[in-house]
Amino acid sequence: MKSLTVSIVNYRTAQLVNECIDSLKAFPATLAQTSIVVVDNASGDDSVAQISSRHPDVRLIASSQNLGFGGGNNLVLRGLQSHYVLLLNSDAQVEVGTLDSLLRVLEAQPEVGAVSARVVNASDGADQDFPCRFPTLPEMFRRLYGGPQFPACGQEAPLELERLHGACMMIRGELLGSVGLFDEGFFMYDEDVDWCVRARNQGWRLLLVPASRVLHHGGSSSGRAPSGHRPGALSETALRMRYELRRSRYRLYRKHRSAGEVLVLKLLTDTVMLLASVRALLVGLLRPGRRDEALALLRANVRVISINPFRIEVPLHGV
């Protein structure tokens, strides 16, 4: 029987991780022998104790530092010998048949390098936004005005996409030797897009399997609201993610787009941040009760504007 390793990265979401593992045990794969590995990204709380107490049979890696999504998963992927590996968000849960439907596609189509399940809201089962194209400048404008994407809606057969959803992505183990691990220069956001581009450049196909679903809470580690919901006051974590999202996008463009496109992206990003900063200043002046929130947002915007899009960060580990 083939082997499947499930990799889950935790950052202060122990209860959700336990529920995620519960779902994997309740609805296990029948087509592969499954092992589960949890990486705790230096949560600084009692996550390790909570998870190990409830699931003593699960391998737990306690990282001494927060390596982000890619770096955390790389602790599992580096040297992995499994036939398949499933990257599953800590705030996701599988359903009956989820794992087997993904495995069947990979078993039946050897040219497919990775597959994703349909990602739906844990609260009501509605489809979540599933960005399925590389975020070129035209595509970002299309998403800005056209809204979220739901490629699985109304579909039954697997769909070939440019990128898959990092919340649930099953990869052939052999790709880790050729395509490589995640680029740890991305702390959070776009590391899955970068990996998908590298896989497609080597000729591998990427498929979304509409018949397979995962329930996703969304934003539990990052402080961002789930798809389709507007957040309230921005937390310190959410403000940091505001910065990390832009930093990651610049890195993605440096690797896969032209220098001219990087410059245009920088100009557009800074324009948006400047307009948002003016609005924050007006809110702070006109609504004294929201002054602290407005100042925090202003500082976050200024930090984004200060990013040098051509600066090359050194990852903590090799890719």
N, C-alpha and C positions, 0 to 999 in steps of 0.2 A: 504493500500500500504506500502511496505517496505521502510525503510529510508536509505539513502546513504549520508555520509559526505565525502567531498573531502578536504584533508589536503595538503596545499602548504606552503613550507618553503621558505622565501625570504631572500637573503643577497645581497643587492645592485643590484637587477635585476628587478626593479619596472616595467619597460616597458614590459619585458618578462612576468612577472606575470599578467599584465593587458591583454596581448595577450592570455595567458593561460586561464584566466577567460572568456575572450571573446569567446574562442572556446567551453568552457563548457556551456556557455549560448546559443551559436549558435547550438550546437549539444547535447541537454540535454538528460538524461535518461528518458525513458517513463515507465520503470518498477519499478522505485523507486523515492520517493520524495527526491530531492537533496538539500543539503546545502553546502556552501563553506566556509572554514575557512583558513585564511592566517596568518602565523606566521612570523613576521619580527624579524630576528635574530640580533638585535642591529646593523642595517646597518649603522647608523651614517650619513645618508643622508636624502633626502626628500621622501624616499620610502613610508612611512606610508601616507603622505599627497597625493602623486600621486595615490596610490591604492584606498584610501578612497574616493578621489574626483571622480575618474572614476567609482568606484563600491561601492557606499554607502550602498548597500544592503548586502555586504559581511562582515562577521564577521572578525575583524582584531585584532590579539593579538600582542602587541608590547613588545617583551622580552627585559629586561634590559641588557642582556648579550648574546653573541653568543654561543648558546648551541650545535651547529652542527646540522647535519641532524636528528639524532635520538632524541636528546634532544628537538629540535624544534617541531618535530612531536609528541613527548610525551606530550607537552602542550595541544595538541588537543585530543590525545588518552586517556589521564588519565580521567577516569570517563565517557567516551563516552557511550551513550546509543543507537547509531545507529545500525541497522542490519548489515550494511556494511560500510567500510571506504576505500576510495581510496587515496593512497599516490601518489602524482603527483609532479614531479619536476617542479620548477618554469620556466624552459626553455623547457617545453613540451606542446604540444597542442593535443587535441583529435580530431577525425574525426567523421563524421556521423556514428552512430551505435557502436562506440567504447565502450561506457559505457554499453549499453544494451547487447552486445555480452558477456562481462565479467559477467554481472549479470545473464544471462541465464545459464552459466556454473555452477555458484555457486548455483543457484536455483535448477538445475537439478541433481546435484551431492553433496549430503550433506556431503560426506566424504572428499570433497575438502575444504581445509582451506583458500587458497589464490590463486589468478590467476594474471597473467601478460599479458599485450598486447605486440604485436610485436613492437619493437622500431626501428624506421627508421630515417634517416637523414631528417631534416626539409628542407634542400636545394634541395635534388634530390630524396628523397623517397627510397634511397638504405638502405638495412638492416644495422643496426649498430651491432657491436660486442655484443653478448649476452652470457656472461659466464654462463654456466648452470650446472657446477659441483663444489663441494667443492674444494677449491684451495690446494689440497694435494701437496706434493713436486713433485711426478710424473706428476700431472696435470699441475703444473706451468712450468715444463720443456716442456710438450707437447705444452702448449700455446706459450712458447718462440720460439719453432721451428716450430710449426704447424700453428701459427697465430690465428686470431680471430675465434669465433664460431658463426654460423648462424643457430641455430636449427630449426627456423621457415621456412626456405627456402624449397620450394617444398612440404610443409605440409599443410593440411587443418584441420585435427582433432586436438583437444587439446593434448599437449605433457606433460607427467609427467617429471619434472626436480628435481634436488637436490636443486636448488636455483633459485630465481626469480630476476628480475631486479628492483632495488629500484626506478628507474625513474618512474615506473608505476606499482603499486602493489595494488590489491583490496583484502581486508581481511575481513573475517567474524568477526563481532563485538564480538561474543562469545569467540573468541580465545584470546582476550585481557585479559580476566579473568584467563585463564588457561596457555597459553604460556607466557603472560606478555607483557610488553612494550619493547621498544628498550633499550639495554644496553647503558647507557650514558657514559660509559668508552670509547666508540668509538666516537671520535669527528667527523670523516668523514671516509668513506670506511669500508666495511665489517660488519657494523651493520646490514644490511639487510641479509647478509649471516648467521650471528649468529642467527638472528631471525628465518630464514628458517630452520636451523639445529634444533633449539628448537621445532619448529612446527612439523617437521618430526619425531623427537624423541617421540612425543606424538601420532603418528599415522596419522597425517593429510597429505593429498596429496597436492602437489603444481603443478599447471598446467600453461603452456604457451598456449595462445589462438591465433593461427596464423591469424585467421580471423579478429582479433581486432588489430588496429594500433594506435600508438601515434607518432607524429612528435617530434623529439628531437634535439635541437640545440647542447647540450653537452658542458660541461666545462665552462659554463657562470659564475658560482659562484666560481669555484675552480681554474680557470686559465688554466685548461688542455684543450688540443685540442679535438674536436669531434673525434669519432672513424674513423680511416682511414686517418687522417690528422696529419702531423708532425708539432709541434709547432715551432715558431721562438725563439727569446730570451725569457728565462724563467723569468716570473714576480716574485715579492716577494711572491705573493699568491701561485703561482705554486711551488715555492721552499718549502714553508711551507707544501703544500700538499704532496710533495715528502717525507717529514718526517712523516706526519700523516698516509700516506699509509702504511709505514713500521711499525709504532707503532701499528696501528690497526691490522695488520697481526700477529704480535706477540701476541696481546691480543686474537685474534681468536684461535691461536694455543694453547695458555695456557688453554683455556676453552674446546677445543674439540679434541686436539691431545696429544700425549705423550711428556714427558719432553725431551726425546731423539730427537724427531722431532723438538722441539723448538730450541735445540742446533744446529742441522743441518741447520735449517733455518737461524739462526743467523750467522753461519759460511759462508753460501752461500751469504747472504745479504752483509756481511762485505767484502767479496772477490770482489763482484761486485762494491761496493762503492769505494774500494781501487783502482781498475782498472780505474774506472771513474775519481778518484781524480788524478791519474797519468796523464791521458789524459788531464784533466783540467789544470794541472801544465804546461804541454807541450804547450797547446794552449796559456796560459798566457805568456809564455816565447817567443814563436815564432811569436805570433800575438799581438803586443802591443795594437792594437785597440780593442781587445776582452778581455783585461786583467781584467777589472772590472767584466765582466760576468763570466770569468773563476774563479775568486776569490770567487764570490758569490756562484757558484756551488760547489766549494771546501768546503766552510764553511757549506753548506747544507749537503754535503756528510759526513763530520766529525760529524755533529750533528746526522745523522742517525747511524753512527758507535758507537756513545756514548750511544745509547739506551740500557738499561738493559732489556732483553726480559722477565725476570721473575718479574719485578716490577709490583705490582698491584696498579693501580690508583683508587682513590675513585671517583665514579661518582658524578655529581652535585646533582642528584636526585636519589631516589630509583627506581628500575626496577620493 
